Amino acid sequence: MALEEHPGSWTYDPEAEAAYVCLRGPIPPGGVARTVTVDGPMVNLDLDESGRVIGIEILAAWPGAS
């Protein structure tokens, strides 16, 4: 299996205790067609119109954050 590189990015909001990973670059307004919750309220997957995962939200405190 060959690994592919894609222009992804991630952010962390300490107030919301949430990290967000954009898998293929910035997501334009209206680019998320559907959000699927997995692992209870801890992980949300944002999907495009074709059902591909384009973003991942992780709801958890950052290690070492106070």
Biopython code that builds the backbone (N, CA, C, O; Angstrom):
import numpy as np
from Bio.PDB.StructureBuilder import StructureBuilder

atoms = [
    (1, "MET", "N", (0.847, -1.179, 0.000)),
    (1, "MET", "CA", (0.000, 0.000, 0.000)),
    (1, "MET", "C", (0.888, 1.235, 0.000)),
    (1, "MET", "O", (1.780, 1.358, 0.839)),
    (2, "ALA", "N", (0.655, 2.137, -0.919)),
    (2, "ALA", "CA", (1.425, 3.380, -0.998)),
    (2, "ALA", "C", (0.713, 4.467, -0.202)),
    (2, "ALA", "O", (-0.511, 4.582, -0.245)),
    (3, "LEU", "N", (1.489, 5.256, 0.519)),
    (3, "LEU", "CA", (0.924, 6.379, 1.257)),
    (3, "LEU", "C", (0.850, 7.587, 0.349)),
    (3, "LEU", "O", (1.757, 7.835, -0.445)),
    (4, "GLU", "N", (-0.228, 8.336, 0.468)),
    (4, "GLU", "CA", (-0.399, 9.561, -0.308)),
    (4, "GLU", "C", (-0.284, 10.755, 0.610)),
    (4, "GLU", "O", (-0.697, 10.683, 1.768)),
    (5, "GLU", "N", (0.262, 11.847, 0.126)),
    (5, "GLU", "CA", (0.313, 13.086, 0.892)),
    (5, "GLU", "C", (-0.782, 14.017, 0.388)),
    (5, "GLU", "O", (-0.993, 14.145, -0.818)),
    (6, "HIS", "N", (-1.475, 14.663, 1.317)),
    (6, "HIS", "CA", (-2.541, 15.602, 0.991)),
    (6, "HIS", "C", (-2.366, 16.847, 1.845)),
    (6, "HIS", "O", (-1.815, 16.775, 2.944)),
    (7, "PRO", "N", (-2.831, 17.990, 1.347)),
    (7, "PRO", "CA", (-2.691, 19.241, 2.091)),
    (7, "PRO", "C", (-3.711, 19.327, 3.235)),
    (7, "PRO", "O", (-4.753, 19.965, 3.079)),
    (8, "GLY", "N", (-3.436, 18.717, 4.342)),
    (8, "GLY", "CA", (-4.330, 18.751, 5.489)),
    (8, "GLY", "C", (-3.850, 19.761, 6.521)),
    (8, "GLY", "O", (-2.737, 20.279, 6.426)),
    (9, "SER", "N", (-4.688, 20.033, 7.499)),
    (9, "SER", "CA", (-4.322, 20.933, 8.591)),
    (9, "SER", "C", (-5.157, 20.563, 9.811)),
    (9, "SER", "O", (-6.120, 19.802, 9.713)),
    (10, "TRP", "N", (-4.773, 21.113, 10.965)),
    (10, "TRP", "CA", (-5.563, 20.862, 12.155)),
    (10, "TRP", "C", (-5.543, 22.092, 13.049)),
    (10, "TRP", "O", (-4.620, 22.905, 12.991)),
    (11, "THR", "N", (-6.575, 22.214, 13.876)),
    (11, "THR", "CA", (-6.686, 23.310, 14.839)),
    (11, "THR", "C", (-7.123, 22.730, 16.177)),
    (11, "THR", "O", (-7.638, 21.614, 16.246)),
    (12, "TYR", "N", (-6.909, 23.505, 17.242)),
    (12, "TYR", "CA", (-7.382, 23.113, 18.570)),
    (12, "TYR", "C", (-7.990, 24.335, 19.241)),
    (12, "TYR", "O", (-7.374, 25.400, 19.271)),
    (13, "ASP", "N", (-9.196, 24.185, 19.780)),
    (13, "ASP", "CA", (-9.890, 25.253, 20.503)),
    (13, "ASP", "C", (-9.893, 24.876, 21.978)),
    (13, "ASP", "O", (-10.655, 23.997, 22.381)),
    (14, "PRO", "N", (-9.045, 25.529, 22.809)),
    (14, "PRO", "CA", (-8.963, 25.144, 24.222)),
    (14, "PRO", "C", (-10.252, 25.410, 24.995)),
    (14, "PRO", "O", (-10.545, 24.698, 25.956)),
    (15, "GLU", "N", (-11.022, 26.411, 24.602)),
    (15, "GLU", "CA", (-12.284, 26.680, 25.300)),
    (15, "GLU", "C", (-13.291, 25.565, 25.067)),
    (15, "GLU", "O", (-13.990, 25.153, 25.992)),
    (16, "ALA", "N", (-13.367, 25.076, 23.838)),
    (16, "ALA", "CA", (-14.294, 23.991, 23.504)),
    (16, "ALA", "C", (-13.682, 22.622, 23.781)),
    (16, "ALA", "O", (-14.380, 21.608, 23.743)),
    (17, "GLU", "N", (-12.361, 22.590, 24.064)),
    (17, "GLU", "CA", (-11.616, 21.332, 24.216)),
    (17, "GLU", "C", (-11.881, 20.423, 23.021)),
    (17, "GLU", "O", (-12.263, 19.263, 23.169)),
    (18, "ALA", "N", (-11.664, 20.988, 21.823)),
    (18, "ALA", "CA", (-11.933, 20.260, 20.589)),
    (18, "ALA", "C", (-10.824, 20.492, 19.577)),
    (18, "ALA", "O", (-10.375, 21.620, 19.372)),
    (19, "ALA", "N", (-10.388, 19.404, 18.946)),
    (19, "ALA", "CA", (-9.433, 19.478, 17.839)),
    (19, "ALA", "C", (-10.199, 19.185, 16.552)),
    (19, "ALA", "O", (-11.153, 18.407, 16.543)),
    (20, "TYR", "N", (-9.761, 19.828, 15.458)),
    (20, "TYR", "CA", (-10.398, 19.575, 14.169)),
    (20, "TYR", "C", (-9.312, 19.337, 13.137)),
    (20, "TYR", "O", (-8.390, 20.141, 12.997)),
    (21, "VAL", "N", (-9.423, 18.224, 12.410)),
    (21, "VAL", "CA", (-8.464, 17.851, 11.380)),
    (21, "VAL", "C", (-9.152, 17.964, 10.018)),
    (21, "VAL", "O", (-10.138, 17.277, 9.752)),
    (22, "CYS", "N", (-8.620, 18.836, 9.161)),
    (22, "CYS", "CA", (-9.091, 18.946, 7.768)),
    (22, "CYS", "C", (-8.207, 18.026, 6.941)),
    (22, "CYS", "O", (-6.992, 18.222, 6.893)),
    (23, "LEU", "N", (-8.783, 17.041, 6.299)),
    (23, "LEU", "CA", (-7.997, 16.032, 5.607)),
    (23, "LEU", "C", (-7.504, 16.450, 4.228)),
    (23, "LEU", "O", (-6.472, 15.951, 3.779)),
    (24, "ARG", "N", (-8.189, 17.328, 3.557)),
    (24, "ARG", "CA", (-7.799, 17.708, 2.197)),
    (24, "ARG", "C", (-7.787, 19.217, 2.035)),
    (24, "ARG", "O", (-8.283, 19.733, 1.034)),
    (25, "GLY", "N", (-7.242, 19.919, 2.982)),
    (25, "GLY", "CA", (-7.185, 21.373, 2.894)),
    (25, "GLY", "C", (-8.421, 22.006, 3.506)),
    (25, "GLY", "O", (-9.275, 21.301, 4.044)),
    (26, "PRO", "N", (-8.529, 23.331, 3.431)),
    (26, "PRO", "CA", (-9.667, 24.027, 4.041)),
    (26, "PRO", "C", (-11.005, 23.559, 3.467)),
    (26, "PRO", "O", (-11.123, 23.277, 2.275)),
    (27, "ILE", "N", (-11.991, 23.486, 4.326)),
    (27, "ILE", "CA", (-13.336, 23.097, 3.908)),
    (27, "ILE", "C", (-14.120, 24.379, 3.658)),
    (27, "ILE", "O", (-14.265, 25.195, 4.568)),
    (28, "PRO", "N", (-14.627, 24.573, 2.450)),
    (28, "PRO", "CA", (-15.357, 25.808, 2.154)),
    (28, "PRO", "C", (-16.701, 25.836, 2.884)),
    (28, "PRO", "O", (-17.229, 24.789, 3.256)),
    (29, "PRO", "N", (-17.249, 27.031, 3.087)),
    (29, "PRO", "CA", (-18.586, 27.117, 3.683)),
    (29, "PRO", "C", (-19.569, 26.273, 2.873)),
    (29, "PRO", "O", (-19.609, 26.357, 1.645)),
    (30, "GLY", "N", (-20.345, 25.477, 3.557)),
    (30, "GLY", "CA", (-21.300, 24.589, 2.897)),
    (30, "GLY", "C", (-20.677, 23.322, 2.336)),
    (30, "GLY", "O", (-21.362, 22.538, 1.679)),
    (31, "GLY", "N", (-19.373, 23.105, 2.588)),
    (31, "GLY", "CA", (-18.682, 21.942, 2.052)),
    (31, "GLY", "C", (-18.972, 20.648, 2.784)),
    (31, "GLY", "O", (-18.708, 19.566, 2.260)),
    (32, "VAL", "N", (-19.517, 20.747, 3.998)),
    (32, "VAL", "CA", (-19.879, 19.544, 4.760)),
    (32, "VAL", "C", (-21.328, 19.204, 4.452)),
    (32, "VAL", "O", (-22.232, 19.992, 4.733)),
    (33, "ALA", "N", (-21.545, 18.038, 3.879)),
    (33, "ALA", "CA", (-22.900, 17.613, 3.537)),
    (33, "ALA", "C", (-23.579, 16.912, 4.702)),
    (33, "ALA", "O", (-24.800, 16.973, 4.849)),
    (34, "ARG", "N", (-22.771, 16.235, 5.542)),
    (34, "ARG", "CA", (-23.343, 15.446, 6.637)),
    (34, "ARG", "C", (-22.280, 15.234, 7.691)),
    (34, "ARG", "O", (-21.096, 15.124, 7.373)),
    (35, "THR", "N", (-22.698, 15.175, 8.954)),
    (35, "THR", "CA", (-21.804, 14.863, 10.072)),
    (35, "THR", "C", (-22.272, 13.578, 10.726)),
    (35, "THR", "O", (-23.455, 13.416, 11.022)),
    (36, "VAL", "N", (-21.332, 12.657, 10.951)),
    (36, "VAL", "CA", (-21.626, 11.362, 11.570)),
    (36, "VAL", "C", (-20.884, 11.316, 12.900)),
    (36, "VAL", "O", (-19.680, 11.567, 12.949)),
    (37, "THR", "N", (-21.594, 10.997, 13.977)),
    (37, "THR", "CA", (-20.980, 10.863, 15.294)),
    (37, "THR", "C", (-20.572, 9.416, 15.520)),
    (37, "THR", "O", (-21.365, 8.496, 15.322)),
    (38, "VAL", "N", (-19.320, 9.225, 15.938)),
    (38, "VAL", "CA", (-18.816, 7.894, 16.280)),
    (38, "VAL", "C", (-18.190, 7.971, 17.660)),
    (38, "VAL", "O", (-17.817, 9.053, 18.114)),
    (39, "ASP", "N", (-18.071, 6.845, 18.324)),
    (39, "ASP", "CA", (-17.470, 6.791, 19.658)),
    (39, "ASP", "C", (-18.180, 7.735, 20.627)),
    (39, "ASP", "O", (-17.545, 8.549, 21.298)),
    (40, "GLY", "N", (-19.507, 7.614, 20.688)),
    (40, "GLY", "CA", (-20.275, 8.484, 21.572)),
    (40, "GLY", "C", (-20.111, 9.933, 21.146)),
    (40, "GLY", "O", (-20.070, 10.216, 19.948)),
    (41, "PRO", "N", (-20.017, 10.843, 22.077)),
    (41, "PRO", "CA", (-19.889, 12.252, 21.705)),
    (41, "PRO", "C", (-18.436, 12.691, 21.496)),
    (41, "PRO", "O", (-18.165, 13.890, 21.435)),
    (42, "MET", "N", (-17.512, 11.757, 21.388)),
    (42, "MET", "CA", (-16.093, 12.110, 21.343)),
    (42, "MET", "C", (-15.545, 12.400, 19.949)),
    (42, "MET", "O", (-14.606, 13.187, 19.827)),
    (43, "VAL", "N", (-16.093, 11.798, 18.896)),
    (43, "VAL", "CA", (-15.550, 11.962, 17.547)),
    (43, "VAL", "C", (-16.695, 12.184, 16.562)),
    (43, "VAL", "O", (-17.689, 11.458, 16.568)),
    (44, "ASN", "N", (-16.537, 13.198, 15.720)),
    (44, "ASN", "CA", (-17.496, 13.466, 14.649)),
    (44, "ASN", "C", (-16.754, 13.461, 13.320)),
    (44, "ASN", "O", (-15.668, 14.029, 13.212)),
    (45, "LEU", "N", (-17.332, 12.825, 12.315)),
    (45, "LEU", "CA", (-16.758, 12.796, 10.975)),
    (45, "LEU", "C", (-17.600, 13.683, 10.070)),
    (45, "LEU", "O", (-18.816, 13.511, 9.993)),
    (46, "ASP", "N", (-16.969, 14.624, 9.388)),
    (46, "ASP", "CA", (-17.666, 15.457, 8.408)),
    (46, "ASP", "C", (-17.451, 14.844, 7.035)),
    (46, "ASP", "O", (-16.324, 14.538, 6.645)),
    (47, "LEU", "N", (-18.561, 14.666, 6.299)),
    (47, "LEU", "CA", (-18.525, 14.029, 4.985)),
    (47, "LEU", "C", (-18.903, 15.027, 3.893)),
    (47, "LEU", "O", (-19.693, 15.944, 4.115)),
    (48, "ASP", "N", (-18.319, 14.829, 2.705)),
    (48, "ASP", "CA", (-18.729, 15.640, 1.564)),
    (48, "ASP", "C", (-19.947, 14.999, 0.910)),
    (48, "ASP", "O", (-20.470, 14.003, 1.409)),
    (49, "GLU", "N", (-20.403, 15.570, -0.211)),
    (49, "GLU", "CA", (-21.604, 15.060, -0.881)),
    (49, "GLU", "C", (-21.449, 13.639, -1.394)),
    (49, "GLU", "O", (-22.445, 12.945, -1.600)),
    (50, "SER", "N", (-20.198, 13.191, -1.606)),
    (50, "SER", "CA", (-19.948, 11.831, -2.092)),
    (50, "SER", "C", (-19.773, 10.831, -0.959)),
    (50, "SER", "O", (-19.535, 9.649, -1.207)),
    (51, "GLY", "N", (-19.889, 11.300, 0.298)),
    (51, "GLY", "CA", (-19.736, 10.413, 1.446)),
    (51, "GLY", "C", (-18.303, 10.226, 1.899)),
    (51, "GLY", "O", (-18.040, 9.394, 2.767)),
    (52, "ARG", "N", (-17.356, 10.988, 1.325)),
    (52, "ARG", "CA", (-15.951, 10.886, 1.737)),
    (52, "ARG", "C", (-15.714, 11.733, 2.982)),
    (52, "ARG", "O", (-16.265, 12.825, 3.119)),
    (53, "VAL", "N", (-14.885, 11.216, 3.886)),
    (53, "VAL", "CA", (-14.538, 11.963, 5.100)),
    (53, "VAL", "C", (-13.620, 13.113, 4.703)),
    (53, "VAL", "O", (-12.578, 12.893, 4.084)),
    (54, "ILE", "N", (-14.007, 14.352, 5.060)),
    (54, "ILE", "CA", (-13.194, 15.517, 4.751)),
    (54, "ILE", "C", (-12.680, 16.208, 6.007)),
    (54, "ILE", "O", (-11.772, 17.037, 5.936)),
    (55, "GLY", "N", (-13.261, 15.866, 7.167)),
    (55, "GLY", "CA", (-12.823, 16.457, 8.415)),
    (55, "GLY", "C", (-13.174, 15.580, 9.592)),
    (55, "GLY", "O", (-14.147, 14.827, 9.562)),
    (56, "ILE", "N", (-12.354, 15.691, 10.647)),
    (56, "ILE", "CA", (-12.570, 14.903, 11.859)),
    (56, "ILE", "C", (-12.511, 15.845, 13.049)),
    (56, "ILE", "O", (-11.530, 16.568, 13.225)),
    (57, "GLU", "N", (-13.566, 15.843, 13.875)),
    (57, "GLU", "CA", (-13.593, 16.631, 15.103)),
    (57, "GLU", "C", (-13.406, 15.677, 16.277)),
    (57, "GLU", "O", (-14.096, 14.663, 16.381)),
    (58, "ILE", "N", (-12.467, 16.011, 17.159)),
    (58, "ILE", "CA", (-12.186, 15.192, 18.333)),
    (58, "ILE", "C", (-12.443, 16.048, 19.557)),
    (58, "ILE", "O", (-11.783, 17.068, 19.754)),
    (59, "LEU", "N", (-13.398, 15.641, 20.380)),
    (59, "LEU", "CA", (-13.773, 16.397, 21.567)),
    (59, "LEU", "C", (-13.095, 15.800, 22.788)),
    (59, "LEU", "O", (-13.552, 14.802, 23.346)),
    (60, "ALA", "N", (-12.000, 16.425, 23.194)),
    (60, "ALA", "CA", (-11.241, 15.955, 24.345)),
    (60, "ALA", "C", (-10.265, 17.042, 24.768)),
    (60, "ALA", "O", (-9.795, 17.824, 23.942)),
    (61, "ALA", "N", (-9.968, 17.084, 26.048)),
    (61, "ALA", "CA", (-8.999, 18.064, 26.545)),
    (61, "ALA", "C", (-7.613, 17.734, 26.027)),
    (61, "ALA", "O", (-7.231, 16.566, 25.965)),
    (62, "TRP", "N", (-6.863, 18.749, 25.657)),
    (62, "TRP", "CA", (-5.492, 18.578, 25.184)),
    (62, "TRP", "C", (-4.632, 18.115, 26.339)),
    (62, "TRP", "O", (-4.725, 18.681, 27.428)),
    (63, "PRO", "N", (-3.797, 17.104, 26.143)),
    (63, "PRO", "CA", (-2.931, 16.637, 27.240)),
    (63, "PRO", "C", (-2.073, 17.774, 27.793)),
    (63, "PRO", "O", (-1.415, 18.485, 27.034)),
    (64, "GLY", "N", (-2.082, 17.937, 29.084)),
    (64, "GLY", "CA", (-1.280, 18.970, 29.739)),
    (64, "GLY", "C", (-1.936, 20.329, 29.783)),
    (64, "GLY", "O", (-1.393, 21.245, 30.401)),
    (65, "ALA", "N", (-3.109, 20.499, 29.137)),
    (65, "ALA", "CA", (-3.807, 21.798, 29.177)),
    (65, "ALA", "C", (-4.488, 21.958, 30.518)),
    (65, "ALA", "O", (-4.974, 20.995, 31.112)),
    (66, "SER", "N", (-4.513, 23.195, 30.981)),
    (66, "SER", "CA", (-5.192, 23.432, 32.264)),
    (66, "SER", "C", (-6.395, 24.301, 32.097)),
    (66, "SER", "O", (-7.081, 24.599, 33.075)),
]
sb = StructureBuilder()
sb.init_structure("model")
sb.init_model(0)
sb.init_chain("A")
sb.init_seg("    ")
for serial, (resi, resn, name, xyz) in enumerate(atoms, 1):
    if name == "N":
        sb.init_residue(resn, " ", resi, " ")
    sb.init_atom(name, np.array(xyz, "f"), 0.0, 1.0, " ", f" {name:<3s}", serial, name[0])
structure = sb.get_structure()
